[in-house]
Amino acid sequence: MREHATATAPELTGSEDPDAPLIDFENQFLALVAELDGDVGNLAQYDEYLTIRDEAVLARLDPVERAIMETPACTVTGLSVKARHLAYVLSEYWEAPIGQLTWEGRAVRLLVEAICNVANAPLRIREPEDGK
């Protein structure tokens, strides 16, 4: 019987950070998001090329996001990677003052911010554009 190849994190020795794979996935994620964010400034010149390029970046982003979600966290550092990813996915919870959020929105936001504070890992959420 032939086994299917799957992407897996590298095996680590006892002296290495058990969350090194998660940190690597986060670095890949941030680099891809930066590529997408770079195109946001080009909206006035948006054309078919940028659309195709963005679709290619999104295709590369999907497996990285899935890896972040599916890789277990072993330390508070790994947990903070997952929290920052959740904040990106649910960024609408940072677009309004916390008092204007639903109960669920406040719960998610406060939990993510607490995890990042305990991990001493800054939460980088884009500020809403002026006038929105």
N, C-alpha and C positions, 0 to 999 in steps of 0.2 A: 504494500500500500504506500503510495507516495504522499508525503506530508507537504502541506502548503507552507511557503515561506512567509514569515511575519516579521515585522520590524520589532526588535527588542532592544532594550537598553543594554549597554555593555555590562558584563559581570564585574563586580568591584571586589577588591580585597578588603580585609578588615580595617586597614589604615585609611582608606578612602572615604569621602563623604558619601553616605548612603543615598543622599538626595542629589548627587551630581547629575544623574540623568535628567531629573526635573529641572535643574538649573540650566542645563544645556538646552532643553526644550524651550525654556523661557527665553533664553538668548536668541534662539532661532525665531521664536514668536515675535519678539521685539524688533528684530531686524526686518521681518516681513511686514509688520505693521508700519514701520518707518517708511518702507517702500510705498505702501498704500497712502500714508499720510502725505508723502511728497507729491503725490498726484492731486491731492485735494486743492493745493494751491494753483494748479493748472486748469481749474474748471473753466476759465474763460477760453482756454485753448483746447478744451476737451474734444477729442476726436476718436475715430474708430481705433487708432493705434493704442491710445491710452486704455480704452475699454478692453481690448484684447490683452494688453499687458496686465491690467488689474485682474482680469479673470485668471490669468496664469499665476499671479501671486496668490490669489484666493485659493486656487487649486493646491498650491504648495503649503498654504496656511492650514488647510483642513486637517491633514494628518498630524501636524504639530499640535494643534489644539486638542485633537483626540488623544494624543499621547500624554498631554498635560492632564487631561481629565482621567485617563485610565491608569496612569502610573501612581502607585501608592506613595504617599508621603511618609517618610520615616522620622523626620525631625520638624521642629517648628519652622525651619528655613524652607523645607519642602512644602509644608502647609501654607506658608506665605506665598509661594509660587502659585498654588492653586487658588488662594484668595485673590491675588492680583488678577489672575485670569478671569475669575468670576466677576470681578469689578469691571473688567473690559467687556465681558459678555453682557452684563446688566448695567452698563454705564448710565442708563437713564436714571438710576437711583442716586446719581451724583449731580444731576442736572438741575435739581430744585433744592431749596432749603429743606433740611430733614423734617421740619414740622409739616411740610406739605406732602410728604410721602405717605403711601398706604402703610398699614401695619407691617405687611410683608416686606415692603421696600425699606422701612426703617430697620427691621430685624436683619436683613441681608447687609445693609450698609454698616450698621453698628458691629456686626460680627466680623465682616471683612476688615474694617478699620481696627478692631481689637486685635485680630490675628497679626496684622501688619505692625501694630505698635509693639506687641509682645516680641515679635521677630526682629524688631528694630529695622524693618524693611519698608522704605517709603512707598506709599500708594500714589502712583502717578496717574491721575485722571485729568484728561483734557478739560480745560475750562470751557464752559458754554460760550459761544460767540456772542458779542455784544448785540443787544436788541432781540435776543431770543429767549 
